[in-house]
Amino acid sequence: MLSLIVSVAFAGFVAYVSEPGSSLFSWHPTLMSFAFAVFVVQAIGAFDHNGFLGSASRNTRVTFHFLLMFCGVVSALLGYAAIYYTKEKFEKPHLTTPHGQLGFGVIIYLVVQSLAGINVSYPQLATKLVSYGLLRRMHGYSGLFLFLLSSLVMLGGINSDWFKERVTGIAWYMCVVAPFLLLALLLKQVLLKKPTSKPADAKKAK
């Protein structure tokens, strides 16, 4: 539950600072923070038995994971569209900063990671090459790496002149800490997770 509180508080604060709707650009930090700090984090957290789903069944967890990742992808793509058309409007070059370059790479990674998740739900083909347990671990570790990269992108945004003009003092430092606190919680969840048996469809695939 701590990750849910931190996620919503961080993204909500960024939205408050950004004032979505005040400009086209204002949607960029708002949508990106919700995409990665809320939807992606909680999609991973859906498999945490101490998380917001409590003792829900695995099928319920998988459904929530899918829906949250879908929302994350849509939100990230819309957030990217906001900055893209803002730069087009003011005739500014694209992908000229580490924040922009890494951010673009993370969005591609997010889409690929989401598509790769289909192999975990329908592993008939993939389990001919690797075991189902290894497939799930690879997907989980890849998700952690994705959020690590997205944390660096968020840090770049937090360290931008635009953000520092609006947020100072302890609030700014709390924003710096938030993504890495979420990463630490996800690391604890994924790395300490007990392995589970293969699902029926994975066994049939063999």
MDTraj code that builds the backbone (N, CA, C; nanometers):
import mdtraj as md
import numpy as np

residues = "MET LEU SER LEU ILE VAL SER VAL ALA PHE ALA GLY PHE VAL ALA TYR VAL SER GLU PRO GLY SER SER LEU PHE SER TRP HIS PRO THR LEU MET SER PHE ALA PHE ALA VAL PHE VAL VAL GLN ALA ILE GLY ALA PHE ASP HIS ASN GLY PHE LEU GLY SER ALA SER ARG ASN THR ARG VAL THR PHE HIS PHE LEU LEU MET PHE CYS GLY VAL VAL SER ALA LEU LEU GLY TYR ALA ALA ILE TYR TYR THR LYS GLU LYS PHE GLU LYS PRO HIS LEU THR THR PRO HIS GLY GLN LEU GLY PHE GLY VAL ILE ILE TYR LEU VAL VAL GLN SER LEU ALA GLY ILE ASN VAL SER TYR PRO GLN LEU ALA THR LYS LEU VAL SER TYR GLY LEU LEU ARG ARG MET HIS GLY TYR SER GLY LEU PHE LEU PHE LEU LEU SER SER LEU VAL MET LEU GLY GLY ILE ASN SER ASP TRP PHE LYS GLU ARG VAL THR GLY ILE ALA TRP TYR MET CYS VAL VAL ALA PRO PHE LEU LEU LEU ALA LEU LEU LEU LYS GLN VAL LEU LEU LYS LYS PRO THR SER LYS PRO ALA ASP ALA LYS LYS ALA LYS".split()
xyz = np.array([
    [0.0816, -0.1211, 0.0000],
    [0.0000, 0.0000, 0.0000],
    [0.0852, 0.1264, 0.0000],
    [0.2077, 0.1148, 0.0540],
    [0.2954, 0.2313, 0.0576],
    [0.3254, 0.2795, -0.0834],
    [0.3484, 0.1854, -0.1755],
    [0.3792, 0.2247, -0.3133],
    [0.2620, 0.2977, -0.3770],
    [0.1395, 0.2568, -0.3453],
    [0.0212, 0.3230, -0.3999],
    [0.0125, 0.4667, -0.3490],
    [0.0392, 0.4843, -0.2195],
    [0.0339, 0.6191, -0.1604],
    [0.1396, 0.7094, -0.2222],
    [0.2628, 0.6583, -0.2341],
    [0.3721, 0.7375, -0.2911],
    [0.3448, 0.7673, -0.4375],
    [0.2955, 0.6670, -0.5111],
    [0.2653, 0.6846, -0.6535],
    [0.1651, 0.7971, -0.6768],
    [0.0535, 0.7871, -0.6091],
    [-0.0536, 0.8851, -0.6290],
    [-0.0112, 1.0234, -0.5790],
    [0.0590, 1.0277, -0.4659],
    [0.1031, 1.1563, -0.4115],
    [0.2010, 1.2250, -0.5063],
    [0.2961, 1.1488, -0.5596],
    [0.3961, 1.2064, -0.6507],
    [0.3318, 1.2550, -0.7801],
    [0.2557, 1.1679, -0.8452],
    [0.1924, 1.2064, -0.9715],
    [0.0911, 1.3185, -0.9517],
    [0.0183, 1.3136, -0.8408],
    [-0.0782, 1.4189, -0.8123],
    [-0.0108, 1.5533, -0.7916],
    [0.1057, 1.5524, -0.7242],
    [0.1787, 1.6772, -0.7019],
    [0.2320, 1.7324, -0.8339],
    [0.2851, 1.6434, -0.9197],
    [0.3347, 1.6880, -1.0497],
    [0.2207, 1.7476, -1.1318],
    [0.1038, 1.6849, -1.1263],
    [-0.0121, 1.7379, -1.1981],
    [-0.0526, 1.8746, -1.1434],
    [-0.0473, 1.8876, -1.0101],
    [-0.0815, 2.0163, -0.9464],
    [0.0140, 2.1261, -0.9933],
    [0.1417, 2.0926, -0.9997],
    [0.2424, 2.1905, -1.0424],
    [0.2273, 2.2222, -1.1909],
    [0.1944, 2.1200, -1.2691],
    [0.1864, 2.1364, -1.4154],
    [0.0610, 2.2081, -1.4611],
    [-0.0465, 2.2016, -1.3820],
    [-0.1748, 2.2615, -1.4183],
    [-0.2209, 2.2130, -1.5556],
    [-0.2532, 2.0833, -1.5670],
    [-0.2926, 2.0289, -1.6971],
    [-0.4096, 2.1038, -1.7592],
    [-0.3919, 2.1385, -1.8863],
    [-0.4926, 2.2149, -1.9574],
    [-0.4538, 2.3609, -1.9727],
    [-0.3568, 2.4053, -1.8924],
    [-0.3127, 2.5446, -1.9019],
    [-0.2318, 2.5672, -2.0293],
    [-0.1734, 2.4622, -2.0816],
    [-0.0985, 2.4669, -2.2073],
    [-0.0876, 2.3250, -2.2595],
    [-0.0465, 2.3115, -2.3842],
    [-0.0267, 2.1776, -2.4397],
    [0.0849, 2.1056, -2.3659],
    [0.1925, 2.1788, -2.3354],
    [0.3064, 2.1187, -2.2663],
    [0.2676, 2.0657, -2.1290],
    [0.1724, 2.1309, -2.0627],
    [0.1353, 2.0913, -1.9265],
    [0.0910, 1.9454, -1.9178],
    [0.0448, 1.8917, -2.0304],
    [0.0031, 1.7515, -2.0307],
    [0.1213, 1.6557, -2.0325],
    [0.2371, 1.7029, -2.0745],
    [0.3544, 1.6142, -2.0829],
    [0.3980, 1.5624, -1.9454],
    [0.4334, 1.6500, -1.8502],
    [0.4723, 1.5982, -1.7183],
    [0.3579, 1.5282, -1.6464],
    [0.2364, 1.5764, -1.6662],
    [0.1214, 1.5139, -1.5995],
    [0.1014, 1.3703, -1.6460],
    [0.0935, 1.3513, -1.7762],
    [0.0687, 1.2176, -1.8304],
    [0.1865, 1.1231, -1.8088],
    [0.3081, 1.1750, -1.8205],
    [0.4255, 1.0901, -1.8020],
    [0.4385, 1.0440, -1.6564],
    [0.4108, 1.1320, -1.5631],
    [0.4208, 1.0928, -1.4221],
    [0.3153, 0.9884, -1.3870],
    [0.1948, 1.0033, -1.4407],
    [0.0922, 0.9018, -1.4160],
    [0.1255, 0.7710, -1.4878],
    [0.1826, 0.7811, -1.6082],
    [0.2168, 0.6613, -1.6845],
    [0.3139, 0.5728, -1.6083],
    [0.4230, 0.6328, -1.5595],
    [0.5292, 0.5526, -1.4995],
    [0.5195, 0.5417, -1.3477],
    [0.4873, 0.6507, -1.2794],
    [0.4843, 0.6465, -1.1330],
    [0.3576, 0.5810, -1.0791],
    [0.2504, 0.5825, -1.1571],
    [0.1248, 0.5226, -1.1097],
    [0.0947, 0.3930, -1.1840],
    [0.0713, 0.4020, -1.3144],
    [0.0239, 0.2845, -1.3877],
    [0.1268, 0.1719, -1.3938],
    [0.2510, 0.2032, -1.4298],
    [0.3537, 0.0985, -1.4389],
    [0.3850, 0.0415, -1.3005],
    [0.4017, 0.1284, -1.2028],
    [0.4330, 0.0814, -1.0670],
    [0.3218, -0.0068, -1.0125],
    [0.1984, 0.0367, -1.0283],
    [0.0875, -0.0413, -0.9741],
    [0.0583, -0.1658, -1.0570],
    [0.0960, -0.1646, -1.1842],
    [0.0840, -0.2852, -1.2650],
    [0.1760, -0.3940, -1.2111],
    [0.2979, -0.3549, -1.1744],
    [0.3909, -0.4500, -1.1120],
    [0.3402, -0.4866, -0.9730],
    [0.2903, -0.3868, -0.9010],
    [0.2403, -0.4091, -0.7659],
    [0.1158, -0.4957, -0.7592],
    [0.0510, -0.5171, -0.8744],
    [-0.0683, -0.6019, -0.8763],
    [-0.0366, -0.7442, -0.8317],
    [0.0903, -0.7844, -0.8429],
    [0.1295, -0.9201, -0.8044],
    [0.1850, -0.9269, -0.6621],
    [0.1802, -0.8147, -0.5929],
    [0.2254, -0.8109, -0.4540],
    [0.1094, -0.8513, -0.3632],
    [0.1257, -0.9619, -0.2887],
    [0.0179, -1.0105, -0.2027],
    [-0.0063, -0.9192, -0.0829],
    [0.0852, -0.8263, -0.0606],
    [0.0643, -0.7272, 0.0454],
    [0.0178, -0.5936, -0.0122],
    [-0.0136, -0.5943, -0.1423],
    [-0.0513, -0.4711, -0.2093],
    [-0.1998, -0.4439, -0.2088],
    [-0.2428, -0.3594, -0.3030],
    [-0.3807, -0.3098, -0.3015],
    [-0.4841, -0.4155, -0.3396],
    [-0.4402, -0.5275, -0.4020],
    [-0.5352, -0.6322, -0.4389],
    [-0.5532, -0.7369, -0.3301],
    [-0.4735, -0.7279, -0.2251],
    [-0.4897, -0.8195, -0.1131],
    [-0.4773, -0.9655, -0.1515],
    [-0.5806, -1.0439, -0.1236],
    [-0.5776, -1.1878, -0.1485],
    [-0.6493, -1.2254, -0.2779],
    [-0.6527, -1.1349, -0.3734],
    [-0.7212, -1.1606, -0.4995],
    [-0.6575, -1.2786, -0.5728],
    [-0.7350, -1.3426, -0.6605],
    [-0.6852, -1.4566, -0.7368],
    [-0.5811, -1.4120, -0.8390],
    [-0.5046, -1.5086, -0.8903],
    [-0.4028, -1.4760, -0.9900],
    [-0.4668, -1.4192, -1.1169],
    [-0.5814, -1.4736, -1.1578],
    [-0.6483, -1.4231, -1.2771],
    [-0.6862, -1.2762, -1.2617],
    [-0.7312, -1.2400, -1.1423],
    [-0.7658, -1.1002, -1.1148],
    [-0.6416, -1.0127, -1.1213],
    [-0.5319, -1.0626, -1.0668],
    [-0.4059, -0.9871, -1.0681],
    [-0.3562, -0.9664, -1.2107],
    [-0.3652, -1.0711, -1.2913],
    [-0.3217, -1.0608, -1.4308],
    [-0.4077, -0.9602, -1.5061],
    [-0.5388, -0.9621, -1.4810],
    [-0.6292, -0.8672, -1.5464],
    [-0.5957, -0.7239, -1.5095],
    [-0.5743, -0.6987, -1.3797],
    [-0.5373, -0.5641, -1.3358],
    [-0.4036, -0.5232, -1.3948],
    [-0.3088, -0.6165, -1.3992],
    [-0.1766, -0.5879, -1.4556],
    [-0.1903, -0.5450, -1.6016],
    [-0.2697, -0.6188, -1.6775],
    [-0.2904, -0.5866, -1.8189],
    [-0.3546, -0.4487, -1.8351],
    [-0.4602, -0.4224, -1.7587],
    [-0.5317, -0.2956, -1.7716],
    [-0.4436, -0.1770, -1.7322],
    [-0.3674, -0.1934, -1.6250],
    [-0.2805, -0.0848, -1.5795],
    [-0.1671, -0.0591, -1.6779],
    [-0.1102, -0.1667, -1.7345],
    [-0.0049, -0.1482, -1.8341],
    [-0.0605, -0.0831, -1.9607],
    [-0.1817, -0.1211, -1.9985],
    [-0.2450, -0.0580, -2.1141],
    [-0.2622, 0.0918, -2.0895],
    [-0.3101, 0.1269, -1.9702],
    [-0.3249, 0.2688, -1.9345],
    [-0.1897, 0.3391, -1.9345],
    [-0.0859, 0.2676, -1.8883],
    [0.0480, 0.3258, -1.8856],
    [0.0996, 0.3552, -2.0249],
    [0.0807, 0.2617, -2.1166],
    [0.1261, 0.2817, -2.2545],
    [0.0516, 0.3981, -2.3196],
    [-0.0805, 0.4007, -2.3052],
    [-0.1604, 0.5084, -2.3640],
    [-0.1205, 0.6434, -2.3057],
    [-0.1045, 0.6489, -2.1741],
    [-0.0673, 0.7739, -2.1074],
    [0.0702, 0.8212, -2.1531],
    [0.1658, 0.7283, -2.1650],
    [0.3014, 0.7646, -2.2081],
    [0.3011, 0.8154, -2.3521],
    [0.2264, 0.7494, -2.4394],
    [0.2207, 0.7921, -2.5795],
    [0.1552, 0.9300, -2.5926],
    [0.0502, 0.9534, -2.5138],
    [-0.0131, 1.0855, -2.5160],
    [0.0800, 1.1914, -2.4579],
    [0.1559, 1.1547, -2.3533],
    [0.2524, 1.2471, -2.2954],
    [0.3619, 1.2832, -2.3930],
    [0.4055, 1.1827, -2.4693],
    [0.5068, 1.2098, -2.5717],
    [0.4488, 1.2979, -2.6827],
    [0.3237, 1.2708, -2.7207],
    [0.2596, 1.3522, -2.8242],
    [0.2512, 1.4986, -2.7807],
    [0.2266, 1.5201, -2.6520],
    [0.2165, 1.6575, -2.6010],
    [0.3471, 1.7340, -2.6179],
    [0.4592, 1.6704, -2.5851],
    [0.5881, 1.7399, -2.5990],
    [0.6285, 1.7494, -2.7451],
    [0.5932, 1.6475, -2.8241],
    [0.6271, 1.6493, -2.9667],
    [0.5607, 1.7674, -3.0366],
    [0.4300, 1.7823, -3.0164],
    [0.3581, 1.8897, -3.0853],
    [0.3893, 2.0266, -3.0255],
    [0.4293, 2.0293, -2.8991],
    [0.4736, 2.1561, -2.8407],
    [0.6007, 2.2038, -2.9097],
    [0.6946, 2.1119, -2.9307],
    [0.8189, 2.1489, -2.9990],
    [0.7928, 2.1849, -3.1456],
    [0.6999, 2.1141, -3.2077],
    [0.6645, 2.1476, -3.3451],
    [0.6038, 2.2876, -3.3530],
    [0.5203, 2.3192, -3.2561],
    [0.4529, 2.4488, -3.2536],
    [0.5526, 2.5633, -3.2436],
    [0.6548, 2.5453, -3.1608],
    [0.7542, 2.6515, -3.1404],
    [0.8807, 2.6302, -3.2230],
    [0.8745, 2.5333, -3.3149],
    [0.9842, 2.5055, -3.4079],
    [1.1156, 2.4791, -3.3352],
    [1.1071, 2.3950, -3.2324],
    [1.2262, 2.3569, -3.1577],
    [1.2690, 2.2165, -3.1982],
    [1.3992, 2.1881, -3.1958],
    [1.4469, 2.0541, -3.2356],
    [1.4069, 1.9484, -3.1332],
    [1.3957, 1.8251, -3.1806],
    [1.3557, 1.7141, -3.0949],
    [1.4763, 1.6354, -3.0459],
    [1.4608, 1.5745, -2.9285],
    [1.5599, 1.4797, -2.8737],
    [1.7004, 1.5390, -2.8689],
    [1.7118, 1.6583, -2.8153],
    [1.8426, 1.7238, -2.8075],
    [1.9047, 1.7162, -2.6678],
    [1.8303, 1.6638, -2.5703],
    [1.8810, 1.6551, -2.4331],
    [1.8824, 1.5091, -2.3879],
    [1.9648, 1.4748, -2.2893],
    [1.9627, 1.3382, -2.2352],
    [1.8248, 1.2984, -2.1845],
    [1.7523, 1.3939, -2.1249],
    [1.6170, 1.3669, -2.0765],
    [1.5262, 1.3228, -2.1905],
    [1.5305, 1.3952, -2.3006],
    [1.4467, 1.3621, -2.4146],
    [1.4887, 1.2335, -2.4834],
    [1.6187, 1.2147, -2.4977],
    [1.6694, 1.0948, -2.5663],
    [1.6396, 0.9682, -2.4865],
    [1.6693, 0.9727, -2.3560],
    [1.6423, 0.8562, -2.2728],
    [1.4922, 0.8332, -2.2604],
    [1.4172, 0.9426, -2.2516],
    [1.2719, 0.9309, -2.2411],
    [1.2116, 0.8634, -2.3630],
    [1.2599, 0.8980, -2.4815],
    [1.2112, 0.8357, -2.6040],
    [1.2428, 0.6862, -2.6042],
    [1.3646, 0.6524, -2.5596],
    [1.4036, 0.5123, -2.5517],
    [1.3177, 0.4355, -2.4523],
    [1.2837, 0.4986, -2.3409],
    [1.2022, 0.4331, -2.2383],
    [1.0607, 0.4058, -2.2900],
    [1.0069, 0.4969, -2.3692],
    [0.8729, 0.4746, -2.4250],
    [0.8738, 0.3541, -2.5185],
    [0.9777, 0.3432, -2.6016],
    [0.9897, 0.2264, -2.6895],
    [1.0018, 0.0994, -2.6058],
    [1.0837, 0.1072, -2.5018],
    [1.1029, -0.0062, -2.4107],
    [0.9702, -0.0466, -2.3465],
    [0.8914, 0.0530, -2.3061],
    [0.7619, 0.0265, -2.2432],
    [0.6698, -0.0502, -2.3373],
    [0.6665, -0.0086, -2.4634],
    [0.5812, -0.0765, -2.5606],
    [0.6286, -0.2200, -2.5825],
    [0.7602, -0.2375, -2.5964],
    [0.8159, -0.3714, -2.6175],
    [0.7903, -0.4603, -2.4961],
    [0.8113, -0.4054, -2.3772],
    [0.7877, -0.4804, -2.2536],
    [0.6417, -0.5235, -2.2428],
    [0.5520, -0.4358, -2.2816],
    [0.4093, -0.4677, -2.2760],
    [0.3736, -0.5790, -2.3741],
    [0.4293, -0.5717, -2.4938],
    [0.4038, -0.6759, -2.5926],
    [0.4650, -0.8084, -2.5495],
    [0.5827, -0.8010, -2.4870],
    [0.6483, -0.9233, -2.4394],
    [0.5662, -0.9901, -2.3302],
    [0.4887, -0.9121, -2.2574],
    [0.4052, -0.9678, -2.1524],
    [0.3005, -1.0640, -2.2054],
    [0.2669, -1.0500, -2.3334],
    [0.1693, -1.1411, -2.3938],
    [0.2253, -1.2829, -2.3933],
    [0.3578, -1.2957, -2.4093],
    [0.4201, -1.4280, -2.4073],
    [0.4088, -1.4950, -2.2711],
    [0.3998, -1.4131, -2.1663],
    [0.3863, -1.4688, -2.0320],
    [0.2443, -1.5209, -2.0102],
    [0.1463, -1.4496, -2.0637],
    [0.0073, -1.4931, -2.0500],
    [-0.0269, -1.6071, -2.1445],
    [0.0368, -1.6068, -2.2613],
    [0.0134, -1.7125, -2.3607],
    [0.1485, -1.7701, -2.4035],
    [0.2062, -1.8540, -2.3172],
    [0.3469, -1.8950, -2.3350],
    [0.3694, -2.0162, -2.4253],
    [0.2693, -2.0573, -2.5022],
    [0.2838, -2.1789, -2.5821],
    [0.4071, -2.1752, -2.6724],
    [0.4315, -2.0597, -2.7348],
    [0.5465, -2.0491, -2.8239],
    [0.6766, -2.0280, -2.7469],
    [0.6747, -1.9339, -2.6523],
    [0.7973, -1.8977, -2.5812],
    [0.8534, -2.0125, -2.4983],
    [0.7650, -2.0948, -2.4406],
    [0.8137, -2.2021, -2.3529],
    [0.8772, -2.3161, -2.4307],
    [0.8746, -2.3084, -2.5625],
    [0.9499, -2.4049, -2.6417],
    [1.0990, -2.3706, -2.6402],
    [1.1286, -2.2458, -2.6030],
    [1.2668, -2.1997, -2.6014],
    [1.3218, -2.1880, -2.4598],
    [1.2398, -2.1415, -2.3666],
    [1.2818, -2.1264, -2.2275],
    [1.1707, -2.1781, -2.1371],
    [1.2048, -2.2098, -2.0135],
    [1.1039, -2.2570, -1.9191],
    [1.0106, -2.1427, -1.8813],
    [0.8911, -2.1791, -1.8367],
    [0.7940, -2.0762, -1.7992],
    [0.8446, -1.9936, -1.6811],
    [0.9083, -2.0608, -1.5852],
    [0.9612, -1.9882, -1.4700],
    [1.0648, -1.8855, -1.5109],
    [1.1546, -1.9224, -1.6017],
    [1.2563, -1.8287, -1.6496],
    [1.1917, -1.7157, -1.7277],
    [1.0897, -1.7485, -1.8051],
    [1.0188, -1.6467, -1.8825],
    [0.9581, -1.5409, -1.7914],
    [0.8953, -1.5855, -1.6837],
    [0.8347, -1.4912, -1.5897],
    [0.9400, -1.4070, -1.5195],
    [1.0513, -1.4712, -1.4805],
    [1.1575, -1.3955, -1.4142],
    [1.2179, -1.2912, -1.5080],
    [1.2388, -1.3292, -1.6324],
    [1.2932, -1.2351, -1.7313],
    [1.2008, -1.1153, -1.7481],
    [1.0712, -1.1424, -1.7555],
    [0.9739, -1.0342, -1.7717],
    [0.9728, -0.9440, -1.6479],
    [0.9800, -1.0050, -1.5304],
    [0.9809, -0.9269, -1.4067],
    [1.1054, -0.8416, -1.3926],
    [1.2228, -0.8995, -1.4201],
    [1.3480, -0.8244, -1.4098],
    [1.3552, -0.7143, -1.5156],
    [1.3011, -0.7451, -1.6330],
    [1.2976, -0.6435, -1.7382],
    [1.2085, -0.5266, -1.6977],
    [1.0982, -0.5577, -1.6294],
    [1.0103, -0.4524, -1.5805],
    [1.0789, -0.3630, -1.4784],
    [1.1600, -0.4252, -1.3921],
    [1.2365, -0.3470, -1.2951],
    [1.3362, -0.2541, -1.3650],
    [1.4040, -0.3083, -1.4668],
    [1.5002, -0.2273, -1.5403],
    [1.4301, -0.1125, -1.6120],
    [1.3116, -0.1399, -1.6639],
    [1.2314, -0.0350, -1.7275],
    [1.2026, 0.0768, -1.6291],
    [1.1622, 0.0401, -1.5065],
    [1.1293, 0.1453, -1.4103],
    [1.2546, 0.2178, -1.3626],
    [1.3688, 0.1474, -1.3563],
    [1.4948, 0.2151, -1.3237],
    [1.5241, 0.3238, -1.4259],
    [1.5110, 0.2905, -1.5531],
    [1.5351, 0.3893, -1.6587],
    [1.4338, 0.5034, -1.6526],
    [1.3082, 0.4689, -1.6265],
    [1.2059, 0.5736, -1.6180],
    [1.2292, 0.6636, -1.4974],
    [1.2884, 0.6094, -1.3909],
    [1.3215, 0.6904, -1.2736],
    [1.4278, 0.7940, -1.3094],
    [1.5231, 0.7530, -1.3916],
    [1.6266, 0.8468, -1.4363],
    [1.5662, 0.9560, -1.5245],
    [1.4689, 0.9172, -1.6072],
    [1.4010, 1.0168, -1.6909],
    [1.3228, 1.1146, -1.6041],
    [1.2519, 1.0627, -1.5042],
    [1.1772, 1.1500, -1.4135],
    [1.2709, 1.2425, -1.3379],
    [1.3868, 1.1892, -1.2986],
    [1.4849, 1.2728, -1.2295],
    [1.5314, 1.3865, -1.3198],
    [1.5487, 1.3558, -1.4493],
    [1.5856, 1.4607, -1.5438],
    [1.4803, 1.5687, -1.5520],
    [1.3540, 1.5290, -1.5517],
    [1.2464, 1.6272, -1.5547],
    [1.2406, 1.7094, -1.4270],
    [1.2603, 1.6426, -1.3136],
    [1.2594, 1.7122, -1.1847],
    [1.3739, 1.8124, -1.1760],
    [1.4848, 1.7808, -1.2427],
    [1.6030, 1.8674, -1.2387],
    [1.6007, 1.9746, -1.3476],
    [1.4950, 1.9786, -1.4268],
    [1.4860, 2.0778, -1.5342],
    [1.4595, 2.2173, -1.4766],
    [1.4951, 2.3172, -1.5540],
    [1.4717, 2.4556, -1.5108],
    [1.3219, 2.4808, -1.4921],
    [1.2418, 2.4244, -1.5818],
    [1.0967, 2.4443, -1.5738],
    [1.0430, 2.3979, -1.4394],
    [1.0857, 2.2808, -1.3944],
    [1.0340, 2.2253, -1.2693],
    [1.0923, 2.2991, -1.1490],
    [1.2204, 2.3288, -1.1542],
    [1.2845, 2.3954, -1.0398],
    [1.2371, 2.5393, -1.0213],
    [1.1832, 2.5976, -1.1254],
    [1.1245, 2.7309, -1.1112],
    [0.9939, 2.7259, -1.0323],
    [0.9295, 2.6118, -1.0323],
    [0.7982, 2.5953, -0.9696],
    [0.8022, 2.5220, -0.8363],
    [0.9047, 2.4417, -0.8167],
    [0.9150, 2.3621, -0.6940],
    [1.0533, 2.3817, -0.6332],
    [1.0573, 2.4190, -0.5077],
    [1.1853, 2.4419, -0.4397],
    [1.1819, 2.3792, -0.2997],
    [1.2960, 2.3852, -0.2342],
    [1.3028, 2.3411, -0.0953],
    [1.2765, 2.1942, -0.0751],
    [1.2133, 2.1616, 0.0391],
    [1.1902, 2.0232, 0.0767],
    [1.1011, 1.9515, -0.0232],
    [1.0076, 2.0235, -0.0849],
    [0.9173, 1.9609, -0.1825],
    [0.9960, 1.9072, -0.3015],
    [1.0982, 1.9822, -0.3447],
    [1.1795, 1.9373, -0.4585],
    [1.2572, 1.8107, -0.4219],
    [1.3140, 1.8090, -0.3032],
    [1.3905, 1.6918, -0.2598],
    [1.3002, 1.5699, -0.2433],
    [1.1792, 1.5912, -0.1986],
    [1.0846, 1.4793, -0.1862],
    [1.0497, 1.4218, -0.3233],
    [1.0412, 1.5097, -0.4234],
    [1.0149, 1.4639, -0.5594],
    [1.1321, 1.3822, -0.6130],
    [1.2535, 1.4188, -0.5745],
    [1.3721, 1.3436, -0.6159],
    [1.3705, 1.2043, -0.5539],
    [1.3315, 1.1978, -0.4278],
    [1.3345, 1.0711, -0.3543],
    [1.2233, 0.9761, -0.4003],
    [1.1070, 1.0295, -0.4355],
    [0.9893, 0.9474, -0.4643],
    [1.0123, 0.8362, -0.5669],
    [1.0684, 0.8650, -0.6861],
    [1.0860, 0.7565, -0.7839],
    [1.1775, 0.6449, -0.7336],
    [1.2788, 0.6805, -0.6566],
    [1.3726, 0.5788, -0.6096],
    [1.3177, 0.5018, -0.4894],
    [1.2283, 0.5646, -0.4158],
    [1.1573, 0.4914, -0.3112],
    [1.0660, 0.3873, -0.3755],
    [0.9985, 0.4260, -0.4820],
    [0.9141, 0.3313, -0.5547],
    [0.9974, 0.2178, -0.6124],
    [1.1146, 0.2508, -0.6659],
    [1.2030, 0.1473, -0.7206],
    [1.2463, 0.0497, -0.6121],
    [1.2788, 0.1010, -0.4946],
    [1.3202, 0.0151, -0.3837],
    [1.2070, -0.0796, -0.3434],
    [1.0845, -0.0291, -0.3412],
    [0.9694, -0.1131, -0.3058],
    [0.9460, -0.2218, -0.4109],
    [0.9655, -0.1868, -0.5379],
    [0.9487, -0.2853, -0.6443],
    [1.0595, -0.3908, -0.6397],
    [1.1810, -0.3475, -0.6110],
    [1.2924, -0.4418, -0.5970],
    [1.2637, -0.5432, -0.4868],
    [1.2140, -0.4933, -0.3753],
    [1.1812, -0.5819, -0.2642],
    [1.0736, -0.6814, -0.3056],
    [0.9728, -0.6339, -0.3768],
    [0.8628, -0.7208, -0.4184],
    [0.9093, -0.8288, -0.5152],
    [0.9820, -0.7894, -0.6196],
    [1.0188, -0.8829, -0.7262],
    [1.1303, -0.9774, -0.6835],
    [1.2324, -0.9250, -0.6185],
    [1.3478, -1.0080, -0.5843],
    [1.3181, -1.1054, -0.4713],
    [1.2235, -1.0719, -0.3841],
    [1.1906, -1.1607, -0.2725],
    [1.0686, -1.2461, -0.3012],
    [1.0166, -1.2368, -0.4221],
    [0.8967, -1.3127, -0.4567],
    [0.9292, -1.4606, -0.4698],
    [0.8442, -1.5440, -0.4131],
    [0.8637, -1.6881, -0.4207],
    [0.8213, -1.7387, -0.5582],
    [0.8977, -1.8323, -0.6157],
    [0.8598, -1.8858, -0.7460],
    [0.7286, -1.9612, -0.7386],
    [0.6541, -1.9593, -0.8483],
    [0.5253, -2.0286, -0.8544],
    [0.5310, -2.1361, -0.9608],
    [0.4367, -2.2270, -0.9529],
    [0.4340, -2.3367, -1.0491],
    [0.3850, -2.2881, -1.1839],
    [0.4070, -2.3713, -1.2839],
    [0.3667, -2.3354, -1.4191],
    [0.2155, -2.3444, -1.4326],
    [0.1573, -2.2581, -1.5135],
    [0.0135, -2.2670, -1.5365],
    [-0.0157, -2.3833, -1.6303],
    [-0.1418, -2.4179, -1.6381],
    [-0.1816, -2.5327, -1.7190],
    [-0.1445, -2.5159, -1.8658],
    [-0.1650, -2.3931, -1.9197],
    [-0.1382, -2.3748, -2.0602],
    [0.0090, -2.3845, -2.0907],
    [0.0963, -2.3492, -1.9940],
    [0.2389, -2.3615, -2.0162],
    [0.2787, -2.5078, -2.0208],
    [0.2124, -2.5907, -1.9388],
    [0.2443, -2.7326, -1.9364],
    [0.1998, -2.7977, -2.0679],
    [0.0829, -2.7539, -2.1171],
    [0.0351, -2.8104, -2.2413],
    [0.1257, -2.7753, -2.3576],
    [0.1896, -2.6564, -2.3472],
    [0.2760, -2.6121, -2.4554],
    [0.3939, -2.7049, -2.4722],
    [0.4283, -2.7747, -2.3639],
    [0.5407, -2.8667, -2.3705],
    [0.4952, -3.0069, -2.4103],
])
top = md.Topology()
chain = top.add_chain()
for i, resn in enumerate(residues, 1):
    res = top.add_residue(resn, chain, resSeq=i)
    for name in ("N", "CA", "C"):
        top.add_atom(name, md.element.get_by_symbol(name[0]), res)
traj = md.Trajectory(xyz[None], top)
